[in-house]
Amino acid sequence: MRITAPPPDVEVPLAEIDLFDPAGYRDGCRHAAWRTLRRTAPVWWHERPGQPGFWSVTGYADCERVLKDHRTFSSASGTVLGSVGAGDPAGGRTISLMDPPDHTALRTTAMRSFSHAVVRDRAGRIEEQVRKLVAPLRDGEQDFAVLVRRLPMAVSGEIIGIPEEHWDPIAHWTAAGLSPEDPAFASGPTTAHTLRRAHHELFARFAELIAHRRRHPGTDLISGLLALRPGGKPMEDGDVLLNCYSFMAGANSTTPHVAAHTLLALIERPDEWARLRADPERVPTMLEEGVRWTATPHHLVRRALRDTRLGDVAIAEGDWVCAWTGSAQRDESVFDRPFHFDPARSPNHHSGFGGGPHYCVGAPLSRFALRVLFTELVTAFERFDLVGPVTHLTSNWINGVVAMPVLGKEVRP
């Protein structure tokens, strides 16, 4: 989605707001609609003709409550708008589709794999992989969006237990599985064809890796999941597989798109790039703003476990509730000048890595990988220029970039 500030006096008639349609995120910007809802209907019933409706929640405080209060708002039925109505068939089987206490054992295992200590121990290897990933930028024009699609695999593949020969296909098919509506990932005549192909490709690879680790346990995340005994019984291979996909989905919905949107923001603001080049110590603070600015995912869905209220609105048990986190990152009551990209913003209470029991377990690794990436870029390149149109992702879930041709001017000795 293009990140643009809506004119201050523009309001979108509620009857014209459709936040579900993925195509609107490829060619347009939803910020005018989100701001209208924050101001006039912060908890709003979103009708869908012939389909189940849902509550749209757009303010920062309300979104925080929906994401943190797992006793009232459950993740087990589904966490994306595509789940509304039928529910997610993997509900209750993966870390992203569980509530505490069932969620806790899986989360503890994952946190050990992606902890600050693991990131510190692997810092040299991560830096090596990131330098290898950005090396093609020295050779001339490159599609930065395609390049950084590999970033999550480059820094987490070995931690999870995925050999390097699988990194590129898993990165591609994960992106296709997350955004099957986008033409860049089409592998059949319909979205359903693309989704089935993506799942087939991913699940076949993960099944092979899981079978290998059953026979030859290691120290990676797959081995850790296989060693778990929820309810006194080993995890089934199918559940381990679904959790591998869940981890890949989380990594690929955030890190590469933060990288692309942040570089795009800096290309459009050459003075800020110059400041970072003069003082690379600014990079970590700048990246927190990059996470807020990108604001991906657009939304996270929960289902009400009991009757409750959000503000003045009654929510009934069983209702679907969509927290528009993309809107929350532009809430004027929390962020000063929210449509201004401020690399020095402090404090910066963004929720770009989620919140509550589902706060992203990979956040330490993502932050470190992005820090290494941008430190390398500002050190090695005087500037970047766009050399072609930027194409945004067709998705109501991920605020992504699928094409972003750039040319870097390398620093010369």
KEMARZA-66035 format. One record per residue (C-alpha): x, y, z; residue in three letters; residue number from 1. Coordinates in nm, 4 decimals, m for minus. Example, Ala and Ser with C-alpha at 12.3 -4.5 7.8 and 13.67 -1.06 7.14 Angstrom:
! KEMARZA-66035
PT       c1       c2       c3 torgu nupa
PT   1.2300  m0.4500   0.7800   Ala    1
PT   1.3670  m0.1060   0.7140   Ser    2
***
This chain:
! KEMARZA-66035
PT       c1       c2       c3 torgu nupa
PT   0.0000   0.0000   0.0000   Met    1
PT   0.1263   0.3473  m0.0831   Arg    2
PT   0.1930   0.5352   0.2398   Ile    3
PT   0.0476   0.8819   0.1924   Thr    4
PT  m0.1027   1.1343   0.4329   Ala    5
PT  m0.4704   1.2039   0.3636   Pro    6
PT  m0.5641   1.5726   0.3315   Pro    7
PT  m0.6732   1.7040   0.6737   Pro    8
PT  m1.0299   1.7839   0.5674   Asp    9
PT  m1.1025   1.4595   0.3811   Val   10
PT  m1.3486   1.2115   0.5281   Glu   11
PT  m1.4658   0.8955   0.3560   Val   12
PT  m1.8401   0.8189   0.3752   Pro   13
PT  m1.8845   0.5067   0.5871   Leu   14
PT  m2.1010   0.3495   0.3175   Ala   15
PT  m1.8039   0.3649   0.0773   Glu   16
PT  m1.5504   0.2002   0.3078   Ile   17
PT  m1.4447  m0.1522   0.2113   Asp   18
PT  m1.1395  m0.2637   0.4054   Leu   19
PT  m1.1694  m0.6264   0.2953   Phe   20
PT  m1.0956  m0.5951  m0.0780   Asp   21
PT  m0.7248  m0.6827  m0.1300   Pro   22
PT  m0.7054  m0.4921  m0.4606   Ala   23
PT  m0.7579  m0.1619  m0.2823   Gly   24
PT  m0.4271  m0.2051  m0.1025   Tyr   25
PT  m0.2283  m0.2556  m0.4216   Arg   26
PT  m0.3374   0.0603  m0.6005   Asp   27
PT  m0.4571   0.2880  m0.3222   Gly   28
PT  m0.4135   0.3947   0.0366   Cys   29
PT  m0.6430   0.3075   0.3252   Arg   30
PT  m0.5284   0.5831   0.5608   His   31
PT  m0.8123   0.8223   0.4756   Ala   32
PT  m1.0686   0.5521   0.5583   Ala   33
PT  m0.8872   0.4485   0.8758   Trp   34
PT  m0.8620   0.8085   0.9959   Arg   35
PT  m1.2329   0.8606   0.9267   Thr   36
PT  m1.3128   0.5549   1.1373   Leu   37
PT  m1.0804   0.6601   1.4216   Arg   38
PT  m1.2597   0.9955   1.4354   Arg   39
PT  m1.6215   0.8928   1.3801   Thr   40
PT  m1.6642   0.5170   1.4359   Ala   41
PT  m1.3592   0.3656   1.6100   Pro   42
PT  m1.5471   0.0382   1.6622   Val   43
PT  m1.7490  m0.0125   1.3441   Trp   44
PT  m1.9483  m0.3055   1.2082   Trp   45
PT  m1.8097  m0.3929   0.8650   His   46
PT  m2.0775  m0.5486   0.6467   Glu   47
PT  m1.9895  m0.7870   0.3649   Arg   48
PT  m2.2764  m0.8727   0.1281   Pro   49
PT  m2.3415  m1.2448   0.1437   Gly   50
PT  m2.0546  m1.2972   0.3887   Gln   51
PT  m2.0178  m1.2754   0.7678   Pro   52
PT  m1.9408  m0.9266   0.8957   Gly   53
PT  m1.6873  m0.8238   1.1573   Phe   54
PT  m1.6021  m0.5399   1.3933   Trp   55
PT  m1.3350  m0.3008   1.2646   Ser   56
PT  m1.1269  m0.1514   1.5460   Val   57
PT  m0.9015   0.1363   1.4410   Thr   58
PT  m0.7782   0.3243   1.7506   Gly   59
PT  m0.4479   0.2439   1.9199   Tyr   60
PT  m0.5858   0.1779   2.2695   Ala   61
PT  m0.8696  m0.0425   2.1467   Asp   62
PT  m0.6346  m0.2411   1.9208   Cys   63
PT  m0.3968  m0.2907   2.2131   Glu   64
PT  m0.6776  m0.4295   2.4264   Arg   65
PT  m0.7957  m0.6686   2.1552   Val   66
PT  m0.4426  m0.8039   2.1083   Leu   67
PT  m0.3498  m0.8281   2.4762   Lys   68
PT  m0.6725  m0.9515   2.6401   Asp   69
PT  m0.6603  m1.3162   2.5334   His   70
PT  m0.9232  m1.4144   2.7893   Arg   71
PT  m1.1774  m1.2064   2.5983   Thr   72
PT  m1.0405  m1.2045   2.2434   Phe   73
PT  m0.9169  m1.5422   2.1198   Ser   74
PT  m0.6689  m1.6267   1.8434   Ser   75
PT  m0.7756  m1.9907   1.8193   Ala   76
PT  m1.0373  m1.9443   1.5461   Ser   77
PT  m0.8167  m1.7423   1.3111   Gly   78
PT  m0.6033  m1.4298   1.2969   Thr   79
PT  m0.6668  m1.2947   0.9447   Val   80
PT  m0.9797  m1.1729   0.7674   Leu   81
PT  m0.9854  m1.4804   0.5476   Gly   82
PT  m1.0763  m1.6795   0.8595   Ser   83
PT  m1.3886  m1.4776   0.9393   Val   84
PT  m1.6900  m1.7056   0.9304   Gly   85
PT  m1.5452  m2.0509   0.8646   Ala   86
PT  m1.2471  m2.0235   1.0992   Gly   87
PT  m0.8924  m2.1432   1.0347   Asp   88
PT  m0.8582  m2.5235   0.9950   Pro   89
PT  m0.5263  m2.5063   1.1832   Ala   90
PT  m0.6938  m2.3434   1.4835   Gly   91
PT  m0.5576  m2.4733   1.8128   Gly   92
PT  m0.2615  m2.6445   1.6445   Arg   93
PT  m0.0071  m2.3663   1.5837   Thr   94
PT   0.1567  m2.1038   1.8001   Ile   95
PT  m0.0287  m1.8221   1.6241   Ser   96
PT  m0.3668  m1.9961   1.6564   Leu   97
PT  m0.3584  m2.0854   2.0255   Met   98
PT  m0.4386  m1.9081   2.3497   Asp   99
PT  m0.2622  m1.9565   2.6828   Pro  100
PT  m0.2056  m2.1952   2.8524   Pro  101
PT  m0.1852  m2.4258   2.5451   Asp  102
PT   0.0181  m2.1589   2.3684   His  103
PT   0.2811  m2.1345   2.6435   Thr  104
PT   0.4915  m2.4481   2.5826   Ala  105
PT   0.5242  m2.3755   2.2113   Leu  106
PT   0.6110  m2.0141   2.2768   Arg  107
PT   0.8771  m2.1069   2.5332   Thr  108
PT   1.0457  m2.3410   2.2853   Thr  109
PT   1.0366  m2.0781   2.0112   Ala  110
PT   1.1680  m1.8065   2.2412   Met  111
PT   1.4703  m2.0207   2.3242   Arg  112
PT   1.5461  m2.0507   1.9518   Ser  113
PT   1.5098  m1.6778   1.8798   Phe  114
PT   1.6299  m1.5281   2.2091   Ser  115
PT   1.8650  m1.2330   2.2495   His  116
PT   2.1339  m1.4812   2.3596   Ala  117
PT   2.0980  m1.6835   2.0391   Val  118
PT   2.1122  m1.3657   1.8314   Val  119
PT   2.4311  m1.2587   2.0129   Arg  120
PT   2.5911  m1.5998   1.9646   Asp  121
PT   2.5036  m1.6017   1.5953   Arg  122
PT   2.5817  m1.2353   1.5283   Ala  123
PT   2.8843  m1.3088   1.3109   Gly  124
PT   2.6974  m1.5626   1.0994   Arg  125
PT   2.3986  m1.3283   1.0583   Ile  126
PT   2.6268  m1.0433   0.9504   Glu  127
PT   2.7942  m1.2747   0.6985   Glu  128
PT   2.4588  m1.3796   0.5513   Gln  129
PT   2.3322  m1.0204   0.5264   Val  130
PT   2.6494  m0.9034   0.3505   Arg  131
PT   2.6104  m1.1920   0.1066   Lys  132
PT   2.2477  m1.0970   0.0473   Leu  133
PT   2.3212  m0.7311  m0.0361   Val  134
PT   2.6325  m0.8012  m0.2465   Ala  135
PT   2.4372  m0.7897  m0.5780   Pro  136
PT   2.3550  m0.4239  m0.5077   Leu  137
PT   2.7194  m0.3475  m0.5852   Arg  138
PT   2.6756  m0.4838  m0.9384   Asp  139
PT   2.4145  m0.2356  m1.0580   Gly  140
PT   2.0370  m0.2183  m1.0770   Glu  141
PT   1.8530  m0.4656  m0.8536   Gln  142
PT   1.4961  m0.5239  m0.7411   Asp  143
PT   1.5316  m0.4532  m0.3710   Phe  144
PT   1.1911  m0.6042  m0.2859   Ala  145
PT   1.2909  m0.9360  m0.4426   Val  146
PT   1.6355  m0.9224  m0.2844   Leu  147
PT   1.5112  m0.8789   0.0729   Val  148
PT   1.2423  m1.1443   0.0317   Arg  149
PT   1.5268  m1.3826   0.1169   Arg  150
PT   1.6264  m1.1940   0.4337   Leu  151
PT   1.4148  m1.3923   0.6844   Pro  152
PT   1.5478  m1.7236   0.5518   Met  153
PT   1.9059  m1.5970   0.5418   Ala  154
PT   1.9032  m1.5128   0.9127   Val  155
PT   1.6654  m1.7778   1.0517   Ser  156
PT   1.6938  m2.0768   0.8176   Gly  157
PT   1.9735  m2.2438   1.0110   Glu  158
PT   1.8053  m2.1668   1.3446   Ile  159
PT   1.4850  m2.3369   1.2320   Ile  160
PT   1.6686  m2.6281   1.0709   Gly  161
PT   1.6244  m2.5503   0.7010   Ile  162
PT   1.9237  m2.6229   0.4723   Pro  163
PT   2.0254  m2.3414   0.2388   Glu  164
PT   1.9118  m2.5206  m0.0772   Glu  165
PT   1.5539  m2.4810   0.0480   His  166
PT   1.5771  m2.1106   0.1369   Trp  167
PT   1.4788  m1.9567  m0.1958   Asp  168
PT   1.1836  m2.1868  m0.2718   Pro  169
PT   1.0523  m2.1599   0.0849   Ile  170
PT   1.0815  m1.7793   0.0727   Ala  171
PT   0.8934  m1.7689  m0.2591   His  172
PT   0.6166  m2.0116  m0.1684   Trp  173
PT   0.5665  m1.8570   0.1736   Thr  174
PT   0.5135  m1.5193   0.0059   Ala  175
PT   0.2715  m1.6837  m0.2381   Ala  176
PT   0.0831  m1.8546   0.0427   Gly  177
PT   0.0479  m1.5298   0.2346   Leu  178
PT  m0.0604  m1.3214  m0.0666   Ser  179
PT  m0.2081  m1.5563  m0.3280   Pro  180
PT  m0.4150  m1.2678  m0.4697   Glu  181
PT  m0.1057  m1.0887  m0.5967   Asp  182
PT  m0.0210  m1.1379  m0.9661   Pro  183
PT   0.3497  m1.1662  m0.8829   Ala  184
PT   0.2868  m1.5028  m0.7181   Phe  185
PT   0.0147  m1.6443  m0.9447   Ala  186
PT   0.0749  m2.0105  m1.0288   Ser  187
PT  m0.2687  m2.0949  m1.1667   Gly  188
PT  m0.5888  m1.9420  m1.3009   Pro  189
PT  m0.7309  m1.8569  m0.9574   Thr  190
PT  m0.6224  m1.7503  m0.6114   Thr  191
PT  m0.7270  m2.0927  m0.4832   Ala  192
PT  m0.4906  m2.2629  m0.7309   His  193
PT  m0.1999  m2.0487  m0.6151   Thr  194
PT  m0.2763  m2.1146  m0.2491   Leu  195
PT  m0.2971  m2.4915  m0.3005   Arg  196
PT   0.0301  m2.4950  m0.4965   Arg  197
PT   0.2062  m2.2855  m0.2317   Ala  198
PT   0.0881  m2.5120   0.0490   His  199
PT   0.1866  m2.8247  m0.1457   His  200
PT   0.5382  m2.6940  m0.2127   Glu  201
PT   0.5918  m2.5795   0.1453   Leu  202
PT   0.4400  m2.8773   0.3209   Phe  203
PT   0.6348  m3.1270   0.1087   Ala  204
PT   0.9620  m2.9587   0.2006   Arg  205
PT   0.8779  m2.9282   0.5686   Phe  206
PT   0.7618  m3.2912   0.5829   Ala  207
PT   1.0998  m3.4005   0.4468   Glu  208
PT   1.2896  m3.1886   0.6997   Leu  209
PT   1.0744  m3.3080   0.9901   Ile  210
PT   1.1194  m3.6738   0.8951   Ala  211
PT   1.4959  m3.6204   0.8850   His  212
PT   1.4969  m3.4615   1.2304   Arg  213
PT   1.2836  m3.7458   1.3699   Arg  214
PT   1.5696  m3.9767   1.2730   Arg  215
PT   1.8546  m3.7355   1.3482   His  216
PT   1.7667  m3.4835   1.6239   Pro  217
PT   1.9669  m3.1624   1.6368   Gly  218
PT   1.9636  m2.8321   1.8229   Thr  219
PT   1.7392  m2.6402   1.5826   Asp  220
PT   1.3775  m2.5324   1.6269   Leu  221
PT   1.2340  m2.8308   1.4381   Ile  222
PT   1.4140  m3.0647   1.6776   Ser  223
PT   1.2870  m2.8618   1.9723   Gly  224
PT   0.9283  m2.8911   1.8522   Leu  225
PT   0.9652  m3.2651   1.7990   Leu  226
PT   1.0873  m3.3016   2.1583   Ala  227
PT   0.7786  m3.1331   2.3044   Leu  228
PT   0.5210  m3.3522   2.4778   Arg  229
PT   0.1995  m3.1519   2.5118   Pro  230
PT  m0.0423  m3.3495   2.7272   Gly  231
PT   0.2287  m3.6110   2.7751   Gly  232
PT   0.2308  m3.7091   2.4072   Lys  233
PT   0.4829  m3.6164   2.1344   Pro  234
PT   0.3716  m3.3561   1.8836   Met  235
PT   0.2424  m3.5068   1.5622   Glu  236
PT   0.4434  m3.4345   1.2495   Asp  237
PT   0.1477  m3.2466   1.1025   Gly  238
PT   0.1417  m3.0050   1.3941   Asp  239
PT   0.5179  m2.9503   1.3731   Val  240
PT   0.4751  m2.8805   1.0019   Leu  241
PT   0.1986  m2.6260   1.0617   Leu  242
PT   0.4125  m2.4493   1.3199   Asn  243
PT   0.7049  m2.4299   1.0778   Cys  244
PT   0.4709  m2.2612   0.8315   Tyr  245
PT   0.3473  m2.0291   1.1064   Ser  246
PT   0.7019  m1.9170   1.1882   Phe  247
PT   0.7753  m1.8576   0.8204   Met  248
PT   0.4520  m1.6604   0.7827   Ala  249
PT   0.5386  m1.4370   1.0762   Gly  250
PT   0.8900  m1.3665   0.9519   Ala  251
PT   0.7886  m1.3033   0.5920   Asn  252
PT   0.4952  m1.0768   0.6747   Ser  253
PT   0.7160  m0.8252   0.8539   Thr  254
PT   1.0933  m0.8165   0.8044   Thr  255
PT   1.1330  m0.7912   0.4225   Pro  256
PT   0.8537  m0.5368   0.3897   His  257
PT   0.9903  m0.3190   0.6694   Val  258
PT   1.3228  m0.3252   0.4839   Ala  259
PT   1.1642  m0.2209   0.1529   Ala  260
PT   0.9314   0.0471   0.2899   His  261
PT   1.2088   0.1919   0.5073   Thr  262
PT   1.4558   0.2183   0.2197   Leu  263
PT   1.1820   0.3752   0.0065   Leu  264
PT   1.1150   0.6333   0.2792   Ala  265
PT   1.4867   0.7146   0.2957   Leu  266
PT   1.5209   0.7412  m0.0840   Ile  267
PT   1.2409   0.9966  m0.0722   Glu  268
PT   1.4243   1.1814   0.2091   Arg  269
PT   1.7904   1.2088   0.1037   Pro  270
PT   1.8732   1.4402   0.3959   Asp  271
PT   1.7832   1.1610   0.6383   Glu  272
PT   2.0022   0.9175   0.4457   Trp  273
PT   2.2908   1.1632   0.4742   Ala  274
PT   2.2382   1.1885   0.8516   Arg  275
PT   2.2503   0.8109   0.8847   Leu  276
PT   2.5655   0.7949   0.6758   Arg  277
PT   2.7261   1.0558   0.8978   Ala  278
PT   2.6232   0.8685   1.2134   Asp  279
PT   2.5298   0.4999   1.1659   Pro  280
PT   2.4570   0.4798   1.5398   Glu  281
PT   2.1216   0.6366   1.4472   Arg  282
PT   2.0184   0.3220   1.2591   Val  283
PT   1.8464   0.1321   1.5470   Pro  284
PT   1.6207   0.4262   1.6380   Thr  285
PT   1.5487   0.4895   1.2709   Met  286
PT   1.4437   0.1272   1.2271   Leu  287
PT   1.1892   0.1490   1.5084   Glu  288
PT   1.0319   0.4279   1.3056   Glu  289
PT   1.0607   0.2083   0.9972   Gly  290
PT   0.8577  m0.0607   1.1726   Val  291
PT   0.5924   0.1929   1.2759   Arg  292
PT   0.5918   0.3568   0.9332   Trp  293
PT   0.5503   0.0306   0.7442   Thr  294
PT   0.2787  m0.0866   0.9847   Ala  295
PT   0.2601  m0.4432   0.8643   Thr  296
PT   0.0489  m0.6424   0.9064   Pro  297
PT  m0.2496  m0.4221   0.8277   His  298
PT  m0.4670  m0.6206   1.0646   His  299
PT  m0.4934  m0.9029   1.3179   Leu  300
PT  m0.8217  m1.0806   1.3868   Val  301
PT  m0.9592  m1.2203   1.7123   Arg  302
PT  m1.2922  m1.3761   1.8158   Arg  303
PT  m1.4843  m1.2722   2.1266   Ala  304
PT  m1.5051  m1.5460   2.3890   Leu  305
PT  m1.7689  m1.3622   2.5890   Arg  306
PT  m1.9908  m1.0569   2.5764   Asp  307
PT  m1.7861  m0.7420   2.6300   Thr  308
PT  m1.7578  m0.3775   2.5292   Arg  309
PT  m1.5066  m0.1767   2.3322   Leu  310
PT  m1.5668   0.1864   2.4146   Gly  311
PT  m1.9410   0.2411   2.3823   Asp  312
PT  m1.9969  m0.0593   2.1572   Val  313
PT  m2.1295  m0.3957   2.2750   Ala  314
PT  m1.9418  m0.6964   2.1360   Ile  315
PT  m2.1245  m1.0294   2.1548   Ala  316
PT  m1.9688  m1.3663   2.2283   Glu  317
PT  m1.8659  m1.5220   1.8971   Gly  318
PT  m1.8262  m1.1919   1.7122   Asp  319
PT  m1.5204  m1.1517   1.4914   Trp  320
PT  m1.3073  m0.8487   1.5783   Val  321
PT  m1.0434  m0.7041   1.3452   Cys  322
PT  m0.7739  m0.4863   1.5022   Ala  323
PT  m0.6447  m0.2604   1.2240   Trp  324
PT  m0.2877  m0.2260   1.3476   Thr  325
PT  m0.2010  m0.0287   1.0346   Gly  326
PT  m0.4441   0.2356   1.1559   Ser  327
PT  m0.3202   0.2197   1.5158   Ala  328
PT   0.0311   0.3204   1.4031   Gln  329
PT  m0.1151   0.6504   1.2739   Arg  330
PT  m0.3297   0.7312   1.5801   Asp  331
PT  m0.2847   1.1044   1.6445   Glu  332
PT  m0.3579   1.0580   2.0151   Ser  333
PT  m0.0424   0.8450   2.0505   Val  334
PT   0.1996   0.9589   1.7791   Phe  335
PT   0.2888   1.3217   1.7169   Asp  336
PT   0.2645   1.3988   1.3441   Arg  337
PT   0.1959   1.0306   1.2650   Pro  338
PT   0.2235   1.0805   0.8877   Phe  339
PT   0.5747   1.2219   0.9256   His  340
PT   0.8635   0.9749   0.8928   Phe  341
PT   1.0813   1.0736   1.1882   Asp  342
PT   1.3986   0.8612   1.2203   Pro  343
PT   1.4642   1.0132   1.5645   Ala  344
PT   1.1094   0.9564   1.6998   Arg  345
PT   1.1164   0.9012   2.0748   Ser  346
PT   0.9250   0.7613   2.2448   Pro  347
PT   0.7956   0.5286   1.9773   Asn  348
PT   0.5336   0.2943   2.1205   His  349
PT   0.4565   0.1168   1.7946   His  350
PT   0.2981  m0.2276   1.7937   Ser  351
PT   0.4701  m0.3457   1.4787   Gly  352
PT   0.5652  m0.6759   1.6402   Phe  353
PT   0.2207  m0.7385   1.7853   Gly  354
PT   0.1350  m0.7437   2.1524   Gly  355
PT   0.0279  m0.9565   2.4449   Gly  356
PT   0.0897  m1.3333   2.4423   Pro  357
PT   0.1424  m1.3238   2.0660   His  358
PT   0.4178  m1.0623   2.0680   Tyr  359
PT   0.6523  m1.1735   1.7910   Cys  360
PT   0.9024  m1.4300   1.9217   Val  361
PT   1.1324  m1.3398   1.6333   Gly  362
PT   1.1441  m0.9683   1.7163   Ala  363
PT   1.5047  m0.9761   1.8517   Pro  364
PT   1.6262  m1.1524   1.5370   Leu  365
PT   1.4267  m0.9264   1.3048   Ser  366
PT   1.5587  m0.6118   1.4719   Arg  367
PT   1.9169  m0.7348   1.4558   Phe  368
PT   1.8893  m0.8427   1.0917   Ala  369
PT   1.7423  m0.5069   0.9901   Leu  370
PT   2.0099  m0.3239   1.1884   Arg  371
PT   2.2880  m0.5180   1.0151   Val  372
PT   2.1225  m0.4629   0.6759   Leu  373
PT   2.0843  m0.0862   0.7051   Phe  374
PT   2.4209  m0.0347   0.8711   Thr  375
PT   2.5747  m0.2143   0.5740   Glu  376
PT   2.3729  m0.0054   0.3269   Leu  377
PT   2.4487   0.3360   0.4774   Val  378
PT   2.8160   0.2432   0.5129   Thr  379
PT   2.8629   0.1067   0.1611   Ala  380
PT   2.6402   0.3353  m0.0482   Phe  381
PT   2.6300   0.7117  m0.0874   Glu  382
PT   2.2680   0.6907  m0.1968   Arg  383
PT   2.0026   0.4833  m0.3714   Phe  384
PT   1.7782   0.5929  m0.6569   Asp  385
PT   1.4561   0.4390  m0.7811   Leu  386
PT   1.4971   0.3284  m1.1426   Val  387
PT   1.1464   0.1970  m1.2033   Gly  388
PT   0.7959   0.1939  m1.0592   Pro  389
PT   0.7297   0.0588  m0.7112   Val  390
PT   0.4627  m0.2125  m0.7097   Thr  391
PT   0.2681  m0.2687  m0.3906   His  392
PT   0.1306  m0.5990  m0.2690   Leu  393
PT  m0.2279  m0.7051  m0.3338   Thr  394
PT  m0.3166  m0.7947   0.0241   Ser  395
PT  m0.5487  m0.6779   0.2990   Asn  396
PT  m0.3118  m0.8341   0.5529   Trp  397
PT   0.0464  m0.7430   0.4607   Ile  398
PT   0.1629  m0.3919   0.3776   Asn  399
PT   0.4158  m0.5159   0.1292   Gly  400
PT   0.6225  m0.4260  m0.1748   Val  401
PT   0.6643  m0.6784  m0.4573   Val  402
PT   0.8809  m0.4711  m0.6936   Ala  403
PT   1.1201  m0.1853  m0.6179   Met  404
PT   1.4021  m0.1440  m0.8725   Pro  405
PT   1.6917   0.0547  m0.7272   Val  406
PT   2.0407   0.1601  m0.8242   Leu  407
PT   2.2953   0.2256  m0.5534   Gly  408
PT   2.5889   0.4631  m0.5817   Lys  409
PT   2.8670   0.2811  m0.4039   Glu  410
PT   3.1118   0.4616  m0.1766   Val  411
PT   3.4509   0.4817  m0.3445   Arg  412
PT   3.7767   0.4836  m0.1475   Pro  413
***
